[in-house]
Amino acid sequence: MQKLADLAISDSGFVFDPYTGATFSTNATGRAIFEALRRGASRGAIVQALKDGFDLRTEVDLHRDVDEFVALMRGNELLPADFELED
């Protein structure tokens, strides 16, 4: 997952892919997921970090949200096509 380590992300959520020159933006939640993926966190650890780090006023399906974010990253070739989160 060298590419993930090489992506630049600013505090404001601006992501730069030095391999393709593509740029993306994400919100604070996406940035938290991104940083957790860089650390090799499991799905469960990412979900817990989101619960701990954000004021969630409604019941949300964080597992689904994390999986959707990972799918977006795969779709934009920021993660390998075969990348799967461990539980």
PDB file of N, CA, C and O in Angstrom, chain B, residues numbered from 101:
ATOM      1  N   MET B 101       0.829  -1.189   0.000  1.00  0.00           N
ATOM      2  CA  MET B 101       0.000   0.000   0.000  1.00  0.00           C
ATOM      3  C   MET B 101       0.874   1.254   0.000  1.00  0.00           C
ATOM      4  O   MET B 101       0.583   2.238   0.679  1.00  0.00           O
ATOM      5  N   GLN B 102       1.931   1.191  -0.764  1.00  0.00           N
ATOM      6  CA  GLN B 102       2.847   2.317  -0.855  1.00  0.00           C
ATOM      7  C   GLN B 102       2.138   3.562  -1.370  1.00  0.00           C
ATOM      8  O   GLN B 102       2.416   4.670  -0.912  1.00  0.00           O
ATOM      9  N   LYS B 103       1.229   3.386  -2.316  1.00  0.00           N
ATOM     10  CA  LYS B 103       0.556   4.549  -2.878  1.00  0.00           C
ATOM     11  C   LYS B 103      -0.203   5.314  -1.799  1.00  0.00           C
ATOM     12  O   LYS B 103      -0.169   6.544  -1.770  1.00  0.00           O
ATOM     13  N   LEU B 104      -0.885   4.592  -0.915  1.00  0.00           N
ATOM     14  CA  LEU B 104      -1.625   5.249   0.156  1.00  0.00           C
ATOM     15  C   LEU B 104      -0.685   6.083   1.021  1.00  0.00           C
ATOM     16  O   LEU B 104      -1.027   7.195   1.423  1.00  0.00           O
ATOM     17  N   ALA B 105       0.478   5.554   1.302  1.00  0.00           N
ATOM     18  CA  ALA B 105       1.458   6.282   2.108  1.00  0.00           C
ATOM     19  C   ALA B 105       1.977   7.519   1.380  1.00  0.00           C
ATOM     20  O   ALA B 105       2.335   8.506   2.024  1.00  0.00           O
ATOM     21  N   ASP B 106       2.023   7.483   0.059  1.00  0.00           N
ATOM     22  CA  ASP B 106       2.565   8.583  -0.725  1.00  0.00           C
ATOM     23  C   ASP B 106       1.554   9.684  -1.022  1.00  0.00           C
ATOM     24  O   ASP B 106       1.943  10.768  -1.458  1.00  0.00           O
ATOM     25  N   LEU B 107       0.273   9.436  -0.800  1.00  0.00           N
ATOM     26  CA  LEU B 107      -0.728  10.468  -1.035  1.00  0.00           C
ATOM     27  C   LEU B 107      -0.548  11.589  -0.026  1.00  0.00           C
ATOM     28  O   LEU B 107      -0.278  11.341   1.150  1.00  0.00           O
ATOM     29  N   ALA B 108      -0.696  12.805  -0.484  1.00  0.00           N
ATOM     30  CA  ALA B 108      -0.599  13.965   0.403  1.00  0.00           C
ATOM     31  C   ALA B 108      -2.009  14.407   0.754  1.00  0.00           C
ATOM     32  O   ALA B 108      -2.872  14.508  -0.118  1.00  0.00           O
ATOM     33  N   ILE B 109      -2.240  14.672   2.037  1.00  0.00           N
ATOM     34  CA  ILE B 109      -3.544  15.177   2.461  1.00  0.00           C
ATOM     35  C   ILE B 109      -3.325  16.344   3.408  1.00  0.00           C
ATOM     36  O   ILE B 109      -2.542  16.260   4.355  1.00  0.00           O
ATOM     37  N   SER B 110      -4.027  17.426   3.136  1.00  0.00           N
ATOM     38  CA  SER B 110      -3.892  18.621   3.971  1.00  0.00           C
ATOM     39  C   SER B 110      -4.882  18.560   5.129  1.00  0.00           C
ATOM     40  O   SER B 110      -5.783  17.721   5.149  1.00  0.00           O
ATOM     41  N   ASP B 111      -4.705  19.452   6.082  1.00  0.00           N
ATOM     42  CA  ASP B 111      -5.625  19.530   7.214  1.00  0.00           C
ATOM     43  C   ASP B 111      -7.049  19.850   6.771  1.00  0.00           C
ATOM     44  O   ASP B 111      -8.012  19.495   7.451  1.00  0.00           O
ATOM     45  N   SER B 112      -7.177  20.511   5.645  1.00  0.00           N
ATOM     46  CA  SER B 112      -8.507  20.875   5.144  1.00  0.00           C
ATOM     47  C   SER B 112      -9.156  19.758   4.321  1.00  0.00           C
ATOM     48  O   SER B 112     -10.292  19.908   3.871  1.00  0.00           O
ATOM     49  N   GLY B 113      -8.444  18.631   4.117  1.00  0.00           N
ATOM     50  CA  GLY B 113      -9.016  17.505   3.396  1.00  0.00           C
ATOM     51  C   GLY B 113      -8.696  17.457   1.918  1.00  0.00           C
ATOM     52  O   GLY B 113      -9.312  16.691   1.177  1.00  0.00           O
ATOM     53  N   PHE B 114      -7.756  18.253   1.480  1.00  0.00           N
ATOM     54  CA  PHE B 114      -7.329  18.238   0.081  1.00  0.00           C
ATOM     55  C   PHE B 114      -6.340  17.093  -0.094  1.00  0.00           C
ATOM     56  O   PHE B 114      -5.325  17.032   0.600  1.00  0.00           O
ATOM     57  N   VAL B 115      -6.637  16.178  -1.029  1.00  0.00           N
ATOM     58  CA  VAL B 115      -5.807  14.996  -1.270  1.00  0.00           C
ATOM     59  C   VAL B 115      -5.146  15.137  -2.633  1.00  0.00           C
ATOM     60  O   VAL B 115      -5.800  15.479  -3.618  1.00  0.00           O
ATOM     61  N   PHE B 116      -3.849  14.872  -2.682  1.00  0.00           N
ATOM     62  CA  PHE B 116      -3.102  14.929  -3.934  1.00  0.00           C
ATOM     63  C   PHE B 116      -2.439  13.586  -4.183  1.00  0.00           C
ATOM     64  O   PHE B 116      -1.742  13.055  -3.318  1.00  0.00           O
ATOM     65  N   ASP B 117      -2.662  13.045  -5.370  1.00  0.00           N
ATOM     66  CA  ASP B 117      -2.035  11.797  -5.797  1.00  0.00           C
ATOM     67  C   ASP B 117      -0.820  12.146  -6.654  1.00  0.00           C
ATOM     68  O   ASP B 117      -0.978  12.576  -7.796  1.00  0.00           O
ATOM     69  N   PRO B 118       0.384  11.969  -6.123  1.00  0.00           N
ATOM     70  CA  PRO B 118       1.584  12.354  -6.884  1.00  0.00           C
ATOM     71  C   PRO B 118       1.845  11.463  -8.092  1.00  0.00           C
ATOM     72  O   PRO B 118       2.619  11.838  -8.973  1.00  0.00           O
ATOM     73  N   TYR B 119       1.220  10.302  -8.150  1.00  0.00           N
ATOM     74  CA  TYR B 119       1.421   9.399  -9.285  1.00  0.00           C
ATOM     75  C   TYR B 119       0.657   9.848 -10.517  1.00  0.00           C
ATOM     76  O   TYR B 119       1.145   9.713 -11.639  1.00  0.00           O
ATOM     77  N   THR B 120      -0.546  10.385 -10.311  1.00  0.00           N
ATOM     78  CA  THR B 120      -1.383  10.769 -11.451  1.00  0.00           C
ATOM     79  C   THR B 120      -1.598  12.264 -11.560  1.00  0.00           C
ATOM     80  O   THR B 120      -2.023  12.758 -12.605  1.00  0.00           O
ATOM     81  N   GLY B 121      -1.306  12.995 -10.484  1.00  0.00           N
ATOM     82  CA  GLY B 121      -1.578  14.428 -10.461  1.00  0.00           C
ATOM     83  C   GLY B 121      -3.018  14.743 -10.108  1.00  0.00           C
ATOM     84  O   GLY B 121      -3.402  15.911 -10.061  1.00  0.00           O
ATOM     85  N   ALA B 122      -3.823  13.717  -9.859  1.00  0.00           N
ATOM     86  CA  ALA B 122      -5.236  13.919  -9.527  1.00  0.00           C
ATOM     87  C   ALA B 122      -5.367  14.516  -8.134  1.00  0.00           C
ATOM     88  O   ALA B 122      -4.547  14.262  -7.251  1.00  0.00           O
ATOM     89  N   THR B 123      -6.403  15.305  -7.957  1.00  0.00           N
ATOM     90  CA  THR B 123      -6.698  15.889  -6.653  1.00  0.00           C
ATOM     91  C   THR B 123      -8.122  15.533  -6.251  1.00  0.00           C
ATOM     92  O   THR B 123      -8.998  15.356  -7.096  1.00  0.00           O
ATOM     93  N   PHE B 124      -8.328  15.437  -4.977  1.00  0.00           N
ATOM     94  CA  PHE B 124      -9.621  15.099  -4.410  1.00  0.00           C
ATOM     95  C   PHE B 124      -9.806  15.925  -3.156  1.00  0.00           C
ATOM     96  O   PHE B 124      -8.846  16.479  -2.619  1.00  0.00           O
ATOM     97  N   SER B 125     -11.034  16.008  -2.691  1.00  0.00           N
ATOM     98  CA  SER B 125     -11.261  16.639  -1.396  1.00  0.00           C
ATOM     99  C   SER B 125     -12.182  15.751  -0.580  1.00  0.00           C
ATOM    100  O   SER B 125     -13.005  15.012  -1.120  1.00  0.00           O
ATOM    101  N   THR B 126     -12.026  15.841   0.723  1.00  0.00           N
ATOM    102  CA  THR B 126     -12.841  15.046   1.620  1.00  0.00           C
ATOM    103  C   THR B 126     -13.149  15.871   2.858  1.00  0.00           C
ATOM    104  O   THR B 126     -12.486  16.870   3.139  1.00  0.00           O
ATOM    105  N   ASN B 127     -14.152  15.443   3.582  1.00  0.00           N
ATOM    106  CA  ASN B 127     -14.512  16.135   4.814  1.00  0.00           C
ATOM    107  C   ASN B 127     -13.714  15.548   5.982  1.00  0.00           C
ATOM    108  O   ASN B 127     -12.855  14.688   5.788  1.00  0.00           O
ATOM    109  N   ALA B 128     -14.007  16.020   7.187  1.00  0.00           N
ATOM    110  CA  ALA B 128     -13.265  15.573   8.374  1.00  0.00           C
ATOM    111  C   ALA B 128     -13.434  14.074   8.615  1.00  0.00           C
ATOM    112  O   ALA B 128     -12.488  13.408   9.036  1.00  0.00           O
ATOM    113  N   THR B 129     -14.603  13.549   8.357  1.00  0.00           N
ATOM    114  CA  THR B 129     -14.834  12.121   8.547  1.00  0.00           C
ATOM    115  C   THR B 129     -13.993  11.315   7.567  1.00  0.00           C
ATOM    116  O   THR B 129     -13.349  10.338   7.950  1.00  0.00           O
ATOM    117  N   GLY B 130     -13.999  11.725   6.312  1.00  0.00           N
ATOM    118  CA  GLY B 130     -13.194  11.050   5.303  1.00  0.00           C
ATOM    119  C   GLY B 130     -11.716  11.125   5.621  1.00  0.00           C
ATOM    120  O   GLY B 130     -10.974  10.165   5.409  1.00  0.00           O
ATOM    121  N   ARG B 131     -11.293  12.268   6.130  1.00  0.00           N
ATOM    122  CA  ARG B 131      -9.879  12.421   6.507  1.00  0.00           C
ATOM    123  C   ARG B 131      -9.523  11.469   7.644  1.00  0.00           C
ATOM    124  O   ARG B 131      -8.439  10.886   7.649  1.00  0.00           O
ATOM    125  N   ALA B 132     -10.421  11.310   8.598  1.00  0.00           N
ATOM    126  CA  ALA B 132     -10.183  10.388   9.709  1.00  0.00           C
ATOM    127  C   ALA B 132     -10.082   8.948   9.208  1.00  0.00           C
ATOM    128  O   ALA B 132      -9.225   8.187   9.658  1.00  0.00           O
ATOM    129  N   ILE B 133     -10.951   8.583   8.283  1.00  0.00           N
ATOM    130  CA  ILE B 133     -10.901   7.227   7.706  1.00  0.00           C
ATOM    131  C   ILE B 133      -9.597   7.050   6.937  1.00  0.00           C
ATOM    132  O   ILE B 133      -8.922   6.031   7.074  1.00  0.00           O
ATOM    133  N   PHE B 134      -9.251   8.036   6.138  1.00  0.00           N
ATOM    134  CA  PHE B 134      -8.027   8.007   5.342  1.00  0.00           C
ATOM    135  C   PHE B 134      -6.802   7.788   6.234  1.00  0.00           C
ATOM    136  O   PHE B 134      -5.966   6.930   5.950  1.00  0.00           O
ATOM    137  N   GLU B 135      -6.705   8.562   7.305  1.00  0.00           N
ATOM    138  CA  GLU B 135      -5.553   8.448   8.202  1.00  0.00           C
ATOM    139  C   GLU B 135      -5.536   7.090   8.900  1.00  0.00           C
ATOM    140  O   GLU B 135      -4.468   6.514   9.108  1.00  0.00           O
ATOM    141  N   ALA B 136      -6.706   6.578   9.260  1.00  0.00           N
ATOM    142  CA  ALA B 136      -6.777   5.258   9.895  1.00  0.00           C
ATOM    143  C   ALA B 136      -6.343   4.171   8.917  1.00  0.00           C
ATOM    144  O   ALA B 136      -5.663   3.223   9.312  1.00  0.00           O
ATOM    145  N   LEU B 137      -6.721   4.294   7.664  1.00  0.00           N
ATOM    146  CA  LEU B 137      -6.284   3.322   6.655  1.00  0.00           C
ATOM    147  C   LEU B 137      -4.768   3.348   6.521  1.00  0.00           C
ATOM    148  O   LEU B 137      -4.137   2.301   6.371  1.00  0.00           O
ATOM    149  N   ARG B 138      -4.192   4.519   6.574  1.00  0.00           N
ATOM    150  CA  ARG B 138      -2.732   4.638   6.505  1.00  0.00           C
ATOM    151  C   ARG B 138      -2.056   3.896   7.653  1.00  0.00           C
ATOM    152  O   ARG B 138      -0.972   3.338   7.485  1.00  0.00           O
ATOM    153  N   ARG B 139      -2.695   3.892   8.813  1.00  0.00           N
ATOM    154  CA  ARG B 139      -2.131   3.207   9.975  1.00  0.00           C
ATOM    155  C   ARG B 139      -2.417   1.709   9.948  1.00  0.00           C
ATOM    156  O   ARG B 139      -1.933   0.966  10.801  1.00  0.00           O
ATOM    157  N   GLY B 140      -3.207   1.265   8.963  1.00  0.00           N
ATOM    158  CA  GLY B 140      -3.525  -0.148   8.856  1.00  0.00           C
ATOM    159  C   GLY B 140      -4.623  -0.590   9.807  1.00  0.00           C
ATOM    160  O   GLY B 140      -4.705  -1.769  10.149  1.00  0.00           O
ATOM    161  N   ALA B 141      -5.459   0.327  10.235  1.00  0.00           N
ATOM    162  CA  ALA B 141      -6.535   0.023  11.175  1.00  0.00           C
ATOM    163  C   ALA B 141      -7.579  -0.905  10.552  1.00  0.00           C
ATOM    164  O   ALA B 141      -7.815  -0.879   9.344  1.00  0.00           O
ATOM    165  N   SER B 142      -8.184  -1.705  11.386  1.00  0.00           N
ATOM    166  CA  SER B 142      -9.263  -2.592  10.944  1.00  0.00           C
ATOM    167  C   SER B 142     -10.560  -1.792  10.831  1.00  0.00           C
ATOM    168  O   SER B 142     -10.635  -0.656  11.299  1.00  0.00           O
ATOM    169  N   ARG B 143     -11.584  -2.388  10.207  1.00  0.00           N
ATOM    170  CA  ARG B 143     -12.889  -1.751  10.086  1.00  0.00           C
ATOM    171  C   ARG B 143     -13.424  -1.388  11.473  1.00  0.00           C
ATOM    172  O   ARG B 143     -13.899  -0.274  11.693  1.00  0.00           O
ATOM    173  N   GLY B 144     -13.340  -2.339  12.402  1.00  0.00           N
ATOM    174  CA  GLY B 144     -13.841  -2.091  13.752  1.00  0.00           C
ATOM    175  C   GLY B 144     -13.126  -0.943  14.443  1.00  0.00           C
ATOM    176  O   GLY B 144     -13.760  -0.136  15.122  1.00  0.00           O
ATOM    177  N   ALA B 145     -11.814  -0.864  14.278  1.00  0.00           N
ATOM    178  CA  ALA B 145     -11.043   0.220  14.885  1.00  0.00           C
ATOM    179  C   ALA B 145     -11.404   1.568  14.268  1.00  0.00           C
ATOM    180  O   ALA B 145     -11.471   2.577  14.970  1.00  0.00           O
ATOM    181  N   ILE B 146     -11.635   1.585  12.961  1.00  0.00           N
ATOM    182  CA  ILE B 146     -12.023   2.832  12.287  1.00  0.00           C
ATOM    183  C   ILE B 146     -13.394   3.282  12.789  1.00  0.00           C
ATOM    184  O   ILE B 146     -13.591   4.456  13.100  1.00  0.00           O
ATOM    185  N   VAL B 147     -14.334   2.349  12.866  1.00  0.00           N
ATOM    186  CA  VAL B 147     -15.684   2.674  13.346  1.00  0.00           C
ATOM    187  C   VAL B 147     -15.609   3.221  14.770  1.00  0.00           C
ATOM    188  O   VAL B 147     -16.274   4.209  15.083  1.00  0.00           O
ATOM    189  N   GLN B 148     -14.823   2.606  15.624  1.00  0.00           N
ATOM    190  CA  GLN B 148     -14.711   3.081  17.002  1.00  0.00           C
ATOM    191  C   GLN B 148     -14.084   4.464  17.055  1.00  0.00           C
ATOM    192  O   GLN B 148     -14.508   5.305  17.848  1.00  0.00           O
ATOM    193  N   ALA B 149     -13.079   4.711  16.223  1.00  0.00           N
ATOM    194  CA  ALA B 149     -12.443   6.030  16.183  1.00  0.00           C
ATOM    195  C   ALA B 149     -13.443   7.097  15.742  1.00  0.00           C
ATOM    196  O   ALA B 149     -13.422   8.215  16.258  1.00  0.00           O
ATOM    197  N   LEU B 150     -14.312   6.766  14.799  1.00  0.00           N
ATOM    198  CA  LEU B 150     -15.331   7.718  14.363  1.00  0.00           C
ATOM    199  C   LEU B 150     -16.328   7.989  15.482  1.00  0.00           C
ATOM    200  O   LEU B 150     -16.730   9.132  15.697  1.00  0.00           O
ATOM    201  N   LYS B 151     -16.726   6.941  16.193  1.00  0.00           N
ATOM    202  CA  LYS B 151     -17.647   7.122  17.322  1.00  0.00           C
ATOM    203  C   LYS B 151     -17.017   7.997  18.398  1.00  0.00           C
ATOM    204  O   LYS B 151     -17.690   8.845  18.985  1.00  0.00           O
ATOM    205  N   ASP B 152     -15.730   7.794  18.656  1.00  0.00           N
ATOM    206  CA  ASP B 152     -15.030   8.544  19.694  1.00  0.00           C
ATOM    207  C   ASP B 152     -14.724   9.982  19.269  1.00  0.00           C
ATOM    208  O   ASP B 152     -14.701  10.888  20.103  1.00  0.00           O
ATOM    209  N   GLY B 153     -14.492  10.183  17.991  1.00  0.00           N
ATOM    210  CA  GLY B 153     -14.007  11.471  17.530  1.00  0.00           C
ATOM    211  C   GLY B 153     -15.046  12.442  17.010  1.00  0.00           C
ATOM    212  O   GLY B 153     -14.748  13.619  16.809  1.00  0.00           O
ATOM    213  N   PHE B 154     -16.263  11.964  16.789  1.00  0.00           N
ATOM    214  CA  PHE B 154     -17.285  12.821  16.203  1.00  0.00           C
ATOM    215  C   PHE B 154     -18.550  12.760  17.043  1.00  0.00           C
ATOM    216  O   PHE B 154     -18.857  11.733  17.649  1.00  0.00           O
ATOM    217  N   ASP B 155     -19.276  13.861  17.073  1.00  0.00           N
ATOM    218  CA  ASP B 155     -20.534  13.947  17.794  1.00  0.00           C
ATOM    219  C   ASP B 155     -21.636  13.422  16.877  1.00  0.00           C
ATOM    220  O   ASP B 155     -22.159  14.149  16.032  1.00  0.00           O
ATOM    221  N   LEU B 156     -21.973  12.159  17.058  1.00  0.00           N
ATOM    222  CA  LEU B 156     -22.981  11.524  16.212  1.00  0.00           C
ATOM    223  C   LEU B 156     -24.335  11.610  16.905  1.00  0.00           C
ATOM    224  O   LEU B 156     -24.575  10.935  17.906  1.00  0.00           O
ATOM    225  N   ARG B 157     -25.198  12.429  16.376  1.00  0.00           N
ATOM    226  CA  ARG B 157     -26.490  12.669  17.007  1.00  0.00           C
ATOM    227  C   ARG B 157     -27.557  11.661  16.588  1.00  0.00           C
ATOM    228  O   ARG B 157     -28.596  11.551  17.239  1.00  0.00           O
ATOM    229  N   THR B 158     -27.315  10.950  15.542  1.00  0.00           N
ATOM    230  CA  THR B 158     -28.295   9.972  15.069  1.00  0.00           C
ATOM    231  C   THR B 158     -27.611   8.621  14.933  1.00  0.00           C
ATOM    232  O   THR B 158     -26.384   8.530  14.884  1.00  0.00           O
ATOM    233  N   GLU B 159     -28.411   7.597  14.874  1.00  0.00           N
ATOM    234  CA  GLU B 159     -27.867   6.270  14.608  1.00  0.00           C
ATOM    235  C   GLU B 159     -27.446   6.219  13.143  1.00  0.00           C
ATOM    236  O   GLU B 159     -28.246   6.486  12.246  1.00  0.00           O
ATOM    237  N   VAL B 160     -26.240   5.889  12.922  1.00  0.00           N
ATOM    238  CA  VAL B 160     -25.727   5.774  11.562  1.00  0.00           C
ATOM    239  C   VAL B 160     -25.083   4.407  11.420  1.00  0.00           C
ATOM    240  O   VAL B 160     -24.663   3.799  12.405  1.00  0.00           O
ATOM    241  N   ASP B 161     -25.011   3.938  10.200  1.00  0.00           N
ATOM    242  CA  ASP B 161     -24.352   2.662   9.937  1.00  0.00           C
ATOM    243  C   ASP B 161     -22.913   2.958   9.532  1.00  0.00           C
ATOM    244  O   ASP B 161     -22.592   3.060   8.348  1.00  0.00           O
ATOM    245  N   LEU B 162     -22.058   3.094  10.534  1.00  0.00           N
ATOM    246  CA  LEU B 162     -20.670   3.472  10.275  1.00  0.00           C
ATOM    247  C   LEU B 162     -19.921   2.408   9.497  1.00  0.00           C
ATOM    248  O   LEU B 162     -19.049   2.735   8.692  1.00  0.00           O
ATOM    249  N   HIS B 163     -20.239   1.139   9.720  1.00  0.00           N
ATOM    250  CA  HIS B 163     -19.571   0.079   8.953  1.00  0.00           C
ATOM    251  C   HIS B 163     -19.834   0.276   7.457  1.00  0.00           C
ATOM    252  O   HIS B 163     -18.916   0.195   6.641  1.00  0.00           O
ATOM    253  N   ARG B 164     -21.100   0.536   7.109  1.00  0.00           N
ATOM    254  CA  ARG B 164     -21.450   0.766   5.700  1.00  0.00           C
ATOM    255  C   ARG B 164     -20.747   2.014   5.178  1.00  0.00           C
ATOM    256  O   ARG B 164     -20.221   2.012   4.066  1.00  0.00           O
ATOM    257  N   ASP B 165     -20.738   3.084   5.981  1.00  0.00           N
ATOM    258  CA  ASP B 165     -20.115   4.330   5.545  1.00  0.00           C
ATOM    259  C   ASP B 165     -18.616   4.148   5.297  1.00  0.00           C
ATOM    260  O   ASP B 165     -18.079   4.666   4.318  1.00  0.00           O
ATOM    261  N   VAL B 166     -17.948   3.415   6.180  1.00  0.00           N
ATOM    262  CA  VAL B 166     -16.514   3.148   5.996  1.00  0.00           C
ATOM    263  C   VAL B 166     -16.307   2.327   4.729  1.00  0.00           C
ATOM    264  O   VAL B 166     -15.411   2.621   3.937  1.00  0.00           O
ATOM    265  N   ASP B 167     -17.129   1.303   4.535  1.00  0.00           N
ATOM    266  CA  ASP B 167     -17.007   0.467   3.331  1.00  0.00           C
ATOM    267  C   ASP B 167     -17.241   1.280   2.061  1.00  0.00           C
ATOM    268  O   ASP B 167     -16.555   1.073   1.060  1.00  0.00           O
ATOM    269  N   GLU B 168     -18.203   2.204   2.092  1.00  0.00           N
ATOM    270  CA  GLU B 168     -18.464   3.046   0.920  1.00  0.00           C
ATOM    271  C   GLU B 168     -17.286   3.979   0.633  1.00  0.00           C
ATOM    272  O   GLU B 168     -16.937   4.204  -0.526  1.00  0.00           O
ATOM    273  N   PHE B 169     -16.678   4.519   1.687  1.00  0.00           N
ATOM    274  CA  PHE B 169     -15.516   5.389   1.494  1.00  0.00           C
ATOM    275  C   PHE B 169     -14.358   4.602   0.891  1.00  0.00           C
ATOM    276  O   PHE B 169     -13.678   5.081  -0.016  1.00  0.00           O
ATOM    277  N   VAL B 170     -14.139   3.392   1.398  1.00  0.00           N
ATOM    278  CA  VAL B 170     -13.081   2.530   0.860  1.00  0.00           C
ATOM    279  C   VAL B 170     -13.367   2.220  -0.614  1.00  0.00           C
ATOM    280  O   VAL B 170     -12.453   2.227  -1.438  1.00  0.00           O
ATOM    281  N   ALA B 171     -14.626   1.948  -0.943  1.00  0.00           N
ATOM    282  CA  ALA B 171     -14.996   1.670  -2.338  1.00  0.00           C
ATOM    283  C   ALA B 171     -14.710   2.886  -3.228  1.00  0.00           C
ATOM    284  O   ALA B 171     -14.241   2.735  -4.355  1.00  0.00           O
ATOM    285  N   LEU B 172     -14.991   4.076  -2.725  1.00  0.00           N
ATOM    286  CA  LEU B 172     -14.680   5.297  -3.486  1.00  0.00           C
ATOM    287  C   LEU B 172     -13.177   5.433  -3.703  1.00  0.00           C
ATOM    288  O   LEU B 172     -12.728   5.808  -4.786  1.00  0.00           O
ATOM    289  N   MET B 173     -12.412   5.128  -2.672  1.00  0.00           N
ATOM    290  CA  MET B 173     -10.956   5.203  -2.812  1.00  0.00           C
ATOM    291  C   MET B 173     -10.452   4.173  -3.824  1.00  0.00           C
ATOM    292  O   MET B 173      -9.565   4.470  -4.625  1.00  0.00           O
ATOM    293  N   ARG B 174     -11.019   2.962  -3.788  1.00  0.00           N
ATOM    294  CA  ARG B 174     -10.637   1.955  -4.790  1.00  0.00           C
ATOM    295  C   ARG B 174     -11.027   2.429  -6.185  1.00  0.00           C
ATOM    296  O   ARG B 174     -10.242   2.308  -7.127  1.00  0.00           O
ATOM    297  N   GLY B 175     -12.238   2.969  -6.320  1.00  0.00           N
ATOM    298  CA  GLY B 175     -12.722   3.446  -7.620  1.00  0.00           C
ATOM    299  C   GLY B 175     -11.880   4.553  -8.204  1.00  0.00           C
ATOM    300  O   GLY B 175     -11.785   4.689  -9.424  1.00  0.00           O
ATOM    301  N   ASN B 176     -11.268   5.347  -7.343  1.00  0.00           N
ATOM    302  CA  ASN B 176     -10.389   6.427  -7.795  1.00  0.00           C
ATOM    303  C   ASN B 176      -8.919   6.016  -7.797  1.00  0.00           C
ATOM    304  O   ASN B 176      -8.022   6.852  -7.915  1.00  0.00           O
ATOM    305  N   GLU B 177      -8.695   4.715  -7.665  1.00  0.00           N
ATOM    306  CA  GLU B 177      -7.364   4.111  -7.707  1.00  0.00           C
ATOM    307  C   GLU B 177      -6.426   4.657  -6.635  1.00  0.00           C
ATOM    308  O   GLU B 177      -5.214   4.740  -6.836  1.00  0.00           O
ATOM    309  N   LEU B 178      -7.008   5.030  -5.485  1.00  0.00           N
ATOM    310  CA  LEU B 178      -6.198   5.456  -4.353  1.00  0.00           C
ATOM    311  C   LEU B 178      -5.861   4.265  -3.463  1.00  0.00           C
ATOM    312  O   LEU B 178      -4.952   4.332  -2.635  1.00  0.00           O
ATOM    313  N   LEU B 179      -6.592   3.191  -3.641  1.00  0.00           N
ATOM    314  CA  LEU B 179      -6.334   1.905  -2.995  1.00  0.00           C
ATOM    315  C   LEU B 179      -6.343   0.839  -4.076  1.00  0.00           C
ATOM    316  O   LEU B 179      -7.004   1.014  -5.100  1.00  0.00           O
ATOM    317  N   PRO B 180      -5.631  -0.253  -3.878  1.00  0.00           N
ATOM    318  CA  PRO B 180      -5.652  -1.330  -4.871  1.00  0.00           C
ATOM    319  C   PRO B 180      -7.069  -1.868  -5.072  1.00  0.00           C
ATOM    320  O   PRO B 180      -7.869  -1.875  -4.136  1.00  0.00           O
ATOM    321  N   ALA B 181      -7.375  -2.308  -6.263  1.00  0.00           N
ATOM    322  CA  ALA B 181      -8.717  -2.790  -6.598  1.00  0.00           C
ATOM    323  C   ALA B 181      -9.130  -3.968  -5.714  1.00  0.00           C
ATOM    324  O   ALA B 181     -10.322  -4.166  -5.477  1.00  0.00           O
ATOM    325  N   ASP B 182      -8.178  -4.744  -5.229  1.00  0.00           N
ATOM    326  CA  ASP B 182      -8.500  -5.908  -4.410  1.00  0.00           C
ATOM    327  C   ASP B 182      -8.407  -5.627  -2.899  1.00  0.00           C
ATOM    328  O   ASP B 182      -8.475  -6.555  -2.094  1.00  0.00           O
ATOM    329  N   PHE B 183      -8.253  -4.357  -2.517  1.00  0.00           N
ATOM    330  CA  PHE B 183      -8.122  -4.026  -1.103  1.00  0.00           C
ATOM    331  C   PHE B 183      -9.408  -4.325  -0.363  1.00  0.00           C
ATOM    332  O   PHE B 183     -10.493  -3.957  -0.815  1.00  0.00           O
ATOM    333  N   GLU B 184      -9.290  -4.987   0.766  1.00  0.00           N
ATOM    334  CA  GLU B 184     -10.412  -5.274   1.634  1.00  0.00           C
ATOM    335  C   GLU B 184     -10.019  -4.953   3.072  1.00  0.00           C
ATOM    336  O   GLU B 184      -8.916  -5.279   3.509  1.00  0.00           O
ATOM    337  N   LEU B 185     -10.914  -4.322   3.791  1.00  0.00           N
ATOM    338  CA  LEU B 185     -10.679  -4.056   5.208  1.00  0.00           C
ATOM    339  C   LEU B 185     -10.883  -5.319   6.014  1.00  0.00           C
ATOM    340  O   LEU B 185     -11.771  -6.120   5.722  1.00  0.00           O
ATOM    341  N   GLU B 186     -10.063  -5.491   7.020  1.00  0.00           N
ATOM    342  CA  GLU B 186     -10.270  -6.605   7.944  1.00  0.00           C
ATOM    343  C   GLU B 186     -11.182  -6.145   9.056  1.00  0.00           C
ATOM    344  O   GLU B 186     -11.183  -4.967   9.414  1.00  0.00           O
ATOM    345  N   ASP B 187     -11.954  -7.057   9.603  1.00  0.00           N
ATOM    346  CA  ASP B 187     -12.881  -6.691  10.686  1.00  0.00           C
ATOM    347  C   ASP B 187     -12.221  -6.563  12.006  1.00  0.00           C
ATOM    348  O   ASP B 187     -12.882  -6.262  13.000  1.00  0.00           O
TER     349      ASP B 187
END
